Amino acid sequence: MDCLFCKIINREIPSDIIYEDEHVVVFKDISPQAPGHVLLLPKKHIGTLMDIKPEDAQIFGHIFKILPEVATMIGGDEGFRLVANCYESAGQSVFHIHFHLLAGRNFGWPPG
C-alpha cells in the first residue's frame, strides 16, 4: 500500500510521534496551523469517513477516549478544535482517516 500515514505507522517515514497504543498513533503536523497541532489516526487503514464500517466503531470510540489526554499534552486544557476532512473537496489530501487536533490559540467561526 502506498499510503503516507501507513508508512509513518510502520516507521518507514520518520515522524514526531507523541502518543501511540495498539489502535492509534498521534504525531505532530508537519505544517502546524496552531501552536499545538497533531494528527490522530487509527492504525487500521480506512480511506475516508465514508468508508467506516460497523466493526470500526470500537476504533473511533477509542480515539475519543484518548482525546482528552492528547489535548492536554498539546496545551488544549483551555480549549481545542478537532477537524476531520472527507474527500478532496473538503481538504482531505491523505486518504487515511485522520483528525487534526489544534490547540494553543483562539479560533474563529466559521472556520473557512
N, C-alpha and C positions, 0 to 999 in steps of 0.2 A: 504494500500500500504506500502511496506517495503522499502521505498526509504530514504536514509540518508539525502539528501537535502530537501525532503519534510518534514522530521521530524524537520530539522533546521528551515524551513519556518514556521512551525506550533508551534515552540517553545517547542517541545518535547525534543530537544537536545540543550544545550547552545552553542552559538557561538558569536564571536566578530563582530557583525553587525555594519557596518559603514554607510550604506545607505539603505533606504527602501522606496518604494512607493507602489501603488496598483498593479503594474505589475512586479516589480523587487526587488530582495534582493541582497545586496553585503556584503560579510563578509571576514575577514582575513583568509588566508590559514593557516591550522594548521602545514604545513611543508613548510615554505616560501623559495623560491628559489631566492629571491631578497629582499632588504630592504622594498620595498613596494610590496606586493603580496596579491591580493584579488581575490575572485571569484565573477563574476557577473552571475546571473542566473534568468531566468523567474520564477515567482511563479507557473505558469502553468507547470505541469509535462509533459515534452516531452523528451523521452528517448535519442535520438541521433539527430545529424544534419540531418540525412537521414529521420527522422520522421516529419520534419517540413511540415505543410500543408499551403496552400494559406491563410487560415484565421488566421495564426500565424504571418503574415508579420508585423502587427502593433506592436506586442510584440518586435520583433527584431529591428524594426525601433526605438522604444523607448529605447532599450538598447544602441544603437549607439547615440541617442540624449543625454543621461546622461553620456556617456563615458568621455567627456572632464572634466566634473565636478568631477567625481570619480577619474580620472587620476591625477588631480590637488590635490585632497585630499591625495593621497599616494605618492606625490613627483614626479609625471610624467610630470612636466612642461617642462623639457628639453628633454623628450623622454620616451617612454614606449613600451612594447611589449604586444600584445594581442594574446592569443593562445586558440584554441579550438581543442580538440582531439575527434575523432569519431571512435568508436569501440575499442576493447581491443588491436588490433594490432597497433593502433596509440597512445595507452597510456590512453584511457578512462577507469577509474576504477569505477566511479559512473555514472549510466545510467540515468541521468537527465542533459539535456544540460547545460553546464556552460562554461564560458570564464575565463581564467586565465589572469589577468591584472598584469603585472610585471613592476616595476619602481625602480629607485634609484641606478642603476649600469649600466655599459656598457654591451651590449650583443653582442656575436659573431654570425657569419653566416658561414656555415649552423648551425641551432640550435641543431642538434643531431639526 
